Structure formats: C-alpha cells, structure tokens
C-alpha cells in the first residue's frame, strides 16, 4: 500500500528471519529506547505489539515523549490486553475505540480480534490444530515431551506451578515443566 514500514525487535535472529522471508519489503531495526523514539518522531502511525509472556508489556513511549511525535500521529496499542505498551494507553472498546492525548490519537481496543470473530477463530483453529492432534494421538505427556512449544504451554500440573513468570509475579515456587512430565 506504499507505506514506509520499520519493524523493531530485540531478537537479531528474528530480524534476520523477517529480512529473509519478506525480502526487504519493509525495514528492520534493533529495538532500543533511543532507536524507538528516533523512529517514532518520524512516524505517522506506531503499532505497539510487544508481548512478554506472563508479564505486563513494557512502556515504549512515555507521556513526556508524546510532544516529540508528529502532531496527529496515531498510536495503536495491540498490547493493551497485557496493560499496554504506551504510558498513555488505556483500554477502549470497539464501540468507542479512539481518544486523544496531547494531540496524539490512541487506538487501544481490548480484544481486537473480537472485531473479526469468525476470521480470528478460524486463524486460531488453524494455529492450534497441530497441537490438538498431537495431544489426541500421543497423550499430553508424550506430546509435550516431543514438542518444546507445547511443553512451554504447560503452566500447572498436579498442583505444581511450571510457569516461571507467574511464579515470580505471585511469589510462588515453580518447578521446570520438564520435571512435571515425570509426576
């Protein structure tokens, strides 16, 4: 559509992968605080899509930094379900999706996929079907032992917490998910 897009990430392998797969159809850059605000100053729209499993999203742009952005620029906070990645983010609804802070428009709709429920349900089904088939064919222990991604989805077993970020946040003891397979 002619947009000048830059994707920021802290994973160099992920940035290389994006360059390889998309053949330079957009730019990639390392996500540092300085680089983020430098690129944000030039942007008409900033899409914040940060996810740290089990934790709140970090704040990428502070309220004070809003004055450095172009007047009328838009912030789209896809991380709003994890607390938002802009300091001025607050959850909105599909019925009342936008608000303005210091001349910067914000779109922070919680549960964004809800706007396209059928499509998002089909996409989720397609993404999770291989895991469901593995669980059905192998049983949960063998499926988890064979697939580290599925094992990463194991949060609790036999009363034992296996998800470190939740344990840390709640001050609870945690066992490695691999050890839960032996219980």
DRENPA-3360 file (N, C-alpha, C; in nm, 2 decimals, always signed):
BEGIN
1 = XXXXXXXX = +0.08/-0.12/+0.00/+0.00/+0.00/+0.00/+0.09/+0.13/+0.00 ~ +0.22/+0.11/-0.01/+0.30/+0.22/-0.02/+0.35/+0.28/+0.11 ~ +0.32/+0.21/+0.22/+0.37/+0.26/+0.35/+0.52/+0.23/+0.37 ~ +0.58/+0.32/+0.44/+0.72/+0.30/+0.47/+0.72/+0.24/+0.61 ~ +0.75/+0.11/+0.62/+0.73/+0.04/+0.75/+0.87/+0.00/+0.80 ~ +0.89/+0.01/+0.93/+1.00/-0.04/+1.00/+0.96/-0.13/+1.12 ~ +1.01/-0.25/+1.12/+0.98/-0.34/+1.23/+1.09/-0.34/+1.33 ~ +1.06/-0.32/+1.46/+1.17/-0.32/+1.56/+1.15/-0.45/+1.64;
9 = XXXXXXXX = +1.27/-0.51/+1.68/+1.27/-0.63/+1.76/+1.40/-0.63/+1.84 ~ +1.40/-0.70/+1.95/+1.53/-0.72/+2.02/+1.60/-0.85/+1.99 ~ +1.54/-0.93/+1.90/+1.60/-1.06/+1.86/+1.66/-1.04/+1.73 ~ +1.79/-1.04/+1.72/+1.86/-1.04/+1.60/+1.83/-1.15/+1.50 ~ +1.82/-1.28/+1.55/+1.78/-1.38/+1.47/+1.64/-1.36/+1.41 ~ +1.55/-1.31/+1.49/+1.41/-1.28/+1.44/+1.42/-1.17/+1.33 ~ +1.50/-1.07/+1.35/+1.51/-0.96/+1.25/+1.57/-1.02/+1.12 ~ +1.67/-1.11/+1.13/+1.72/-1.17/+1.01/+1.62/-1.26/+0.94;
17 = XXXXXXXX = +1.54/-1.33/+1.02/+1.44/-1.41/+0.96/+1.34/-1.33/+0.88 ~ +1.29/-1.22/+0.94/+1.20/-1.13/+0.87/+1.26/-1.07/+0.74 ~ +1.38/-1.04/+0.75/+1.45/-0.99/+0.62/+1.45/-1.10/+0.52 ~ +1.48/-1.22/+0.56/+1.49/-1.33/+0.46/+1.35/-1.36/+0.40 ~ +1.25/-1.37/+0.49/+1.12/-1.42/+0.45/+1.05/-1.31/+0.36 ~ +1.06/-1.18/+0.41/+0.99/-1.08/+0.34/+1.07/-1.00/+0.24 ~ +1.20/-1.04/+0.22/+1.28/-0.99/+0.11/+1.29/-0.84/+0.11 ~ +1.30/-0.77/+0.22/+1.32/-0.63/+0.23/+1.19/-0.55/+0.19;
25 = XXXXXXXX = +1.07/-0.61/+0.20/+0.95/-0.53/+0.17/+0.93/-0.43/+0.28 ~ +1.00/-0.44/+0.39/+0.99/-0.34/+0.50/+1.13/-0.34/+0.56 ~ +1.16/-0.23/+0.64/+1.29/-0.22/+0.71/+1.28/-0.29/+0.84 ~ +1.39/-0.34/+0.89/+1.40/-0.39/+1.03/+1.51/-0.32/+1.10 ~ +1.49/-0.31/+1.23/+1.59/-0.24/+1.32/+1.58/-0.29/+1.46 ~ +1.70/-0.28/+1.53/+1.70/-0.33/+1.67/+1.62/-0.23/+1.76 ~ +1.54/-0.29/+1.85/+1.46/-0.22/+1.94/+1.53/-0.17/+2.06 ~ +1.58/-0.05/+2.06/+1.64/+0.01/+2.18/+1.56/+0.13/+2.21;
33 = XXXXXXXX = +1.57/+0.19/+2.33/+1.49/+0.31/+2.37/+1.52/+0.42/+2.27 ~ +1.65/+0.44/+2.24/+1.69/+0.55/+2.16/+1.64/+0.54/+2.01 ~ +1.65/+0.42/+1.96/+1.61/+0.39/+1.83/+1.46/+0.40/+1.82 ~ +1.39/+0.35/+1.92/+1.24/+0.36/+1.92/+1.19/+0.50/+1.91 ~ +1.24/+0.59/+1.99/+1.19/+0.73/+1.99/+1.24/+0.80/+1.87 ~ +1.36/+0.77/+1.82/+1.40/+0.83/+1.69/+1.31/+0.80/+1.58 ~ +1.27/+0.67/+1.56/+1.18/+0.63/+1.46/+1.04/+0.69/+1.48 ~ +1.00/+0.69/+1.61/+0.87/+0.74/+1.64/+0.85/+0.88/+1.61;
41 = XXXXXXXX = +0.95/+0.96/+1.62/+0.94/+1.11/+1.58/+0.90/+1.13/+1.44 ~ +0.94/+1.03/+1.35/+0.91/+1.05/+1.21/+0.78/+0.98/+1.16 ~ +0.72/+0.90/+1.25/+0.61/+0.82/+1.22/+0.48/+0.89/+1.22 ~ +0.39/+0.84/+1.12/+0.25/+0.89/+1.12/+0.17/+0.79/+1.21 ~ +0.21/+0.66/+1.22/+0.14/+0.56/+1.30/+0.25/+0.47/+1.36 ~ +0.23/+0.44/+1.49/+0.31/+0.35/+1.56/+0.22/+0.24/+1.61 ~ +0.26/+0.11/+1.57/+0.18/+0.00/+1.62/+0.27/-0.07/+1.73 ~ +0.23/-0.07/+1.85/+0.30/-0.14/+1.96/+0.24/-0.28/+1.98;
49 = XXXXXXXX = +0.32/-0.38/+1.95/+0.28/-0.51/+1.96/+0.38/-0.60/+2.04 ~ +0.40/-0.55/+2.16/+0.50/-0.61/+2.25/+0.43/-0.72/+2.33 ~ +0.50/-0.84/+2.34/+0.44/-0.94/+2.43/+0.56/-1.00/+2.51 ~ +0.55/-1.00/+2.64/+0.64/-1.07/+2.73/+0.55/-1.17/+2.80 ~ +0.56/-1.29/+2.77/+0.47/-1.39/+2.83/+0.47/-1.39/+2.98 ~ +0.35/-1.38/+3.04/+0.34/-1.38/+3.18/+0.37/-1.25/+3.25 ~ +0.40/-1.15/+3.17/+0.43/-1.02/+3.23/+0.36/-0.90/+3.16 ~ +0.35/-0.79/+3.23/+0.30/-0.67/+3.16/+0.39/-0.62/+3.05;
57 = XXXXXXXX = +0.33/-0.56/+2.95/+0.41/-0.51/+2.84/+0.49/-0.39/+2.89 ~ +0.62/-0.38/+2.84/+0.70/-0.26/+2.88/+0.64/-0.13/+2.81 ~ +0.67/-0.02/+2.87/+0.62/+0.11/+2.81/+0.73/+0.16/+2.71 ~ +0.69/+0.17/+2.58/+0.78/+0.20/+2.48/+0.79/+0.35/+2.46 ~ +0.68/+0.42/+2.48/+0.67/+0.57/+2.47/+0.61/+0.63/+2.59 ~ +0.68/+0.72/+2.65/+0.62/+0.78/+2.77/+0.53/+0.90/+2.74 ~ +0.45/+0.95/+2.84/+0.37/+1.06/+2.82/+0.45/+1.18/+2.78 ~ +0.57/+1.20/+2.84/+0.65/+1.31/+2.81/+0.70/+1.31/+2.66;
65 = XXXXXXXX = +0.72/+1.19/+2.61/+0.77/+1.18/+2.47/+0.66/+1.20/+2.37 ~ +0.53/+1.21/+2.41/+0.43/+1.24/+2.31/+0.46/+1.37/+2.24 ~ +0.51/+1.47/+2.31/+0.54/+1.60/+2.24/+0.64/+1.59/+2.13 ~ +0.72/+1.48/+2.13/+0.82/+1.47/+2.03/+0.77/+1.41/+1.90 ~ +0.64/+1.35/+1.91/+0.58/+1.29/+1.79/+0.52/+1.39/+1.70 ~ +0.49/+1.35/+1.58/+0.42/+1.44/+1.48/+0.28/+1.47/+1.53 ~ +0.24/+1.60/+1.52/+0.10/+1.63/+1.56/+0.01/+1.54/+1.48 ~ -0.09/+1.48/+1.54/-0.19/+1.40/+1.47/-0.14/+1.26/+1.45;
73 = XXXXXXXX = -0.02/+1.22/+1.50/+0.02/+1.08/+1.48/-0.07/+0.99/+1.56 ~ -0.07/+0.86/+1.52/-0.16/+0.77/+1.59/-0.08/+0.66/+1.65 ~ -0.12/+0.62/+1.78/-0.06/+0.51/+1.85/-0.17/+0.40/+1.85 ~ -0.13/+0.28/+1.80/-0.22/+0.16/+1.80/-0.15/+0.06/+1.90 ~ -0.22/+0.03/+2.01/-0.16/-0.05/+2.11/-0.23/-0.19/+2.11 ~ -0.16/-0.28/+2.04/-0.20/-0.42/+2.03/-0.18/-0.49/+2.16 ~ -0.09/-0.44/+2.24/-0.05/-0.50/+2.37/-0.14/-0.45/+2.48 ~ -0.25/-0.39/+2.45/-0.34/-0.34/+2.56/-0.39/-0.44/+2.65;
81 = XXXXXXXX = -0.41/-0.57/+2.60/-0.46/-0.67/+2.68/-0.36/-0.72/+2.79 ~ -0.23/-0.68/+2.77/-0.13/-0.70/+2.87/-0.09/-0.57/+2.94 ~ -0.17/-0.47/+2.94/-0.15/-0.35/+3.01/-0.11/-0.23/+2.92 ~ -0.08/-0.26/+2.80/-0.05/-0.16/+2.70/+0.10/-0.13/+2.70 ~ +0.15/-0.08/+2.59/+0.30/-0.06/+2.57/+0.33/+0.09/+2.55 ~ +0.23/+0.18/+2.57/+0.25/+0.32/+2.57/+0.20/+0.37/+2.71 ~ +0.27/+0.46/+2.77/+0.23/+0.51/+2.90/+0.09/+0.57/+2.91 ~ +0.05/+0.62/+2.80/-0.08/+0.69/+2.79/-0.20/+0.60/+2.74;
89 = XXXXXXXX = -0.17/+0.47/+2.73/-0.27/+0.37/+2.68/-0.37/+0.34/+2.79 ~ -0.49/+0.33/+2.75/-0.60/+0.28/+2.84/-0.69/+0.21/+2.74 ~ -0.75/+0.10/+2.80/-0.83/+0.01/+2.71/-0.95/+0.08/+2.66 ~ -0.99/+0.06/+2.54/-1.11/+0.12/+2.48/-1.19/+0.00/+2.42 ~ -1.30/+0.03/+2.36/-1.39/-0.07/+2.31/-1.41/-0.05/+2.16 ~ -1.47/-0.15/+2.10/-1.50/-0.14/+1.96/-1.60/-0.03/+1.93 ~ -1.69/+0.00/+2.03/-1.79/+0.10/+2.01/-1.73/+0.24/+2.03 ~ -1.63/+0.26/+2.11/-1.57/+0.39/+2.13/-1.41/+0.37/+2.13;
97 = XXXXXXXX = -1.36/+0.35/+2.01/-1.22/+0.30/+2.00/-1.10/+0.39/+2.02 ~ -1.13/+0.52/+2.00/-1.02/+0.62/+2.00/-1.03/+0.73/+2.10 ~ -0.91/+0.78/+2.14/-0.91/+0.90/+2.22/-0.78/+0.97/+2.19 ~ -0.77/+1.10/+2.24/-0.66/+1.18/+2.21/-0.59/+1.23/+2.34 ~ -0.46/+1.22/+2.33/-0.38/+1.28/+2.45/-0.27/+1.36/+2.38 ~ -0.27/+1.49/+2.42/-0.16/+1.58/+2.37/-0.15/+1.58/+2.22 ~ -0.26/+1.58/+2.15/-0.25/+1.58/+2.00/-0.22/+1.45/+1.94 ~ -0.21/+1.35/+2.01/-0.17/+1.21/+1.96/-0.30/+1.12/+1.97;
105 = XXXXXXXX = -0.34/+1.06/+1.86/-0.46/+0.97/+1.87/-0.41/+0.84/+1.92 ~ -0.50/+0.78/+2.00/-0.47/+0.64/+2.05/-0.59/+0.55/+2.01 ~ -0.55/+0.43/+1.97/-0.64/+0.32/+1.94/-0.60/+0.20/+2.03 ~ -0.67/+0.17/+2.13/-0.63/+0.07/+2.23/-0.75/-0.02/+2.26 ~ -0.80/-0.08/+2.16/-0.92/-0.17/+2.18/-0.87/-0.30/+2.23 ~ -0.93/-0.33/+2.35/-0.90/-0.46/+2.41/-0.97/-0.57/+2.32 ~ -0.91/-0.69/+2.31/-0.96/-0.80/+2.23/-0.99/-0.75/+2.09 ~ -0.89/-0.70/+2.03/-0.90/-0.66/+1.89/-0.95/-0.77/+1.79;
113 = XXXXXXXX = -0.91/-0.89/+1.81/-0.97/-1.00/+1.72/-1.12/-1.01/+1.73 ~ -1.18/-0.96/+1.84/-1.33/-0.97/+1.85/-1.40/-0.90/+1.74 ~ -1.33/-0.80/+1.67/-1.40/-0.73/+1.56/-1.42/-0.82/+1.44 ~ -1.33/-0.92/+1.43/-1.34/-1.01/+1.32/-1.35/-1.15/+1.38 ~ -1.45/-1.18/+1.46/-1.46/-1.30/+1.54/-1.44/-1.43/+1.45 ~ -1.51/-1.44/+1.34/-1.51/-1.56/+1.26/-1.37/-1.58/+1.20 ~ -1.31/-1.48/+1.15/-1.18/-1.49/+1.09/-1.07/-1.52/+1.20 ~ -1.08/-1.46/+1.31/-0.98/-1.48/+1.42/-1.00/-1.62/+1.47;
121 = XXXXXXXX = -1.12/-1.67/+1.48/-1.15/-1.81/+1.53/-1.09/-1.91/+1.43 ~ -1.11/-1.89/+1.30/-1.05/-1.98/+1.20/-0.90/-1.98/+1.21 ~ -0.84/-1.86/+1.22/-0.69/-1.85/+1.24/-0.64/-1.92/+1.36 ~ -0.71/-1.90/+1.47/-0.67/-1.97/+1.60/-0.68/-2.12/+1.58 ~ -0.79/-2.16/+1.52/-0.81/-2.31/+1.50/-0.70/-2.36/+1.41 ~ -0.66/-2.29/+1.31/-0.55/-2.34/+1.22/-0.42/-2.34/+1.29 ~ -0.39/-2.25/+1.38/-0.27/-2.24/+1.45/-0.26/-2.35/+1.56 ~ -0.37/-2.38/+1.62/-0.37/-2.48/+1.73/-0.40/-2.62/+1.69;
129 = XXXXXXXX = -0.46/-2.64/+1.58/-0.49/-2.78/+1.53/-0.38/-2.88/+1.54 ~ -0.26/-2.84/+1.50/-0.15/-2.94/+1.51/-0.12/-2.99/+1.65 ~ -0.14/-2.89/+1.75/-0.12/-2.93/+1.89/-0.23/-3.02/+1.94 ~ -0.35/-2.99/+1.90/-0.47/-3.07/+1.94/-0.45/-3.21/+1.88 ~ -0.41/-3.23/+1.76/-0.39/-3.36/+1.70/-0.28/-3.43/+1.77 ~ -0.17/-3.37/+1.80/-0.06/-3.43/+1.88/-0.11/-3.48/+2.02 ~ -0.18/-3.39/+2.09/-0.24/-3.43/+2.22/-0.33/-3.55/+2.21 ~ -0.42/-3.55/+2.10/-0.51/-3.66/+2.09/-0.44/-3.79/+2.05;
137 = XXXXXXXX = -0.34/-3.78/+1.97/-0.27/-3.90/+1.92/-0.17/-3.96/+2.02 ~ -0.10/-3.87/+2.09/+0.01/-3.91/+2.18/-0.02/-3.91/+2.33 ~ -0.12/-3.84/+2.37/-0.14/-3.81/+2.51/-0.06/-3.69/+2.55 ~ -0.10/-3.62/+2.65/-0.04/-3.49/+2.68/+0.11/-3.51/+2.72 ~ +0.15/-3.61/+2.79/+0.29/-3.62/+2.84/+0.38/-3.64/+2.72 ~ +0.35/-3.73/+2.63/+0.44/-3.76/+2.51/+0.43/-3.64/+2.42 ~ +0.32/-3.58/+2.40/+0.31/-3.47/+2.31/+0.40/-3.35/+2.36 ~ +0.39/-3.33/+2.49/+0.48/-3.22/+2.55/+0.62/-3.26/+2.54;
145 = XXXXXXXX = +0.66/-3.38/+2.57/+0.80/-3.43/+2.56/+0.85/-3.41/+2.42 ~ +0.77/-3.43/+2.32/+0.81/-3.43/+2.18/+0.82/-3.29/+2.12 ~ +0.75/-3.19/+2.19/+0.74/-3.06/+2.13/+0.76/-2.95/+2.23 ~ +0.88/-2.88/+2.23/+0.91/-2.78/+2.33/+0.81/-2.67/+2.33 ~ +0.75/-2.64/+2.22/+0.65/-2.53/+2.22/+0.52/-2.57/+2.30 ~ +0.48/-2.69/+2.28/+0.37/-2.74/+2.36/+0.40/-2.75/+2.51 ~ +0.53/-2.79/+2.54/+0.57/-2.80/+2.68/+0.57/-2.66/+2.74 ~ +0.61/-2.56/+2.66/+0.60/-2.42/+2.71/+0.46/-2.38/+2.75;
153 = XXXXXXXX = +0.36/-2.44/+2.70/+0.22/-2.41/+2.73/+0.18/-2.47/+2.86 ~ +0.26/-2.56/+2.92/+0.22/-2.63/+3.04/+0.25/-2.53/+3.16 ~ +0.14/-2.49/+3.22/+0.15/-2.39/+3.33/+0.14/-2.45/+3.47 ~ +0.06/-2.55/+3.49/+0.03/-2.61/+3.61/+0.01/-2.76/+3.59 ~ +0.07/-2.85/+3.68/+0.04/-2.99/+3.68/+0.05/-3.05/+3.82 ~ -0.05/-3.12/+3.85/-0.06/-3.19/+3.98/-0.03/-3.09/+4.10 ~ -0.09/-2.97/+4.09/-0.07/-2.87/+4.19/+0.06/-2.80/+4.19 ~ +0.14/-2.83/+4.09/+0.27/-2.76/+4.09/+0.27/-2.66/+3.97;
161 = XXXXXXXX = +0.32/-2.54/+4.00/+0.33/-2.43/+3.90/+0.46/-2.45/+3.82 ~ +0.44/-2.44/+3.69/+0.56/-2.46/+3.60/+0.59/-2.34/+3.52 ~ +0.52/-2.23/+3.54/+0.54/-2.11/+3.46/+0.62/-2.01/+3.54 ~ +0.74/-1.99/+3.51/+0.83/-1.91/+3.60/+0.78/-1.76/+3.62 ~ +0.73/-1.70/+3.51/+0.69/-1.56/+3.52/+0.57/-1.54/+3.62 ~ +0.48/-1.64/+3.62/+0.37/-1.63/+3.71/+0.42/-1.66/+3.85 ~ +0.50/-1.76/+3.87/+0.56/-1.78/+4.00/+0.63/-1.66/+4.06 ~ +0.71/-1.60/+3.97/+0.78/-1.48/+4.02/+0.68/-1.37/+4.06;
169 = XXXXXXXX = +0.58/-1.34/+3.97/+0.49/-1.24/+4.00/+0.40/-1.26/+4.12 ~ +0.38/-1.39/+4.15/+0.29/-1.42/+4.27/+0.37/-1.47/+4.39 ~ +0.50/-1.48/+4.38/+0.59/-1.53/+4.49/+0.56/-1.67/+4.52 ~ +0.54/-1.76/+4.42/+0.51/-1.90/+4.44/+0.63/-1.98/+4.39 ~ +0.65/-2.10/+4.44/+0.75/-2.19/+4.39/+0.71/-2.24/+4.26 ~ +0.82/-2.27/+4.18/+0.80/-2.32/+4.04/+0.89/-2.44/+4.02 ~ +0.84/-2.54/+3.95/+0.92/-2.65/+3.90/+0.94/-2.64/+3.75 ~ +1.05/-2.69/+3.70/+1.06/-2.69/+3.55/+0.95/-2.77/+3.48;
177 = XXXXXXX = +0.90/-2.73/+3.37/+0.79/-2.81/+3.31/+0.84/-2.95/+3.27 ~ +0.96/-2.96/+3.24/+1.02/-3.09/+3.20/+1.00/-3.19/+3.33 ~ +1.02/-3.14/+3.45/+1.01/-3.22/+3.57/+0.86/-3.26/+3.59 ~ +0.77/-3.17/+3.55/+0.63/-3.21/+3.57/+0.59/-3.33/+3.48 ~ +0.66/-3.35/+3.38/+0.63/-3.47/+3.29/+0.66/-3.60/+3.37 ~ +0.74/-3.59/+3.47/+0.78/-3.71/+3.55/+0.68/-3.74/+3.67 ~ +0.59/-3.65/+3.69/+0.50/-3.66/+3.81/+0.38/-3.75/+3.77;
% end
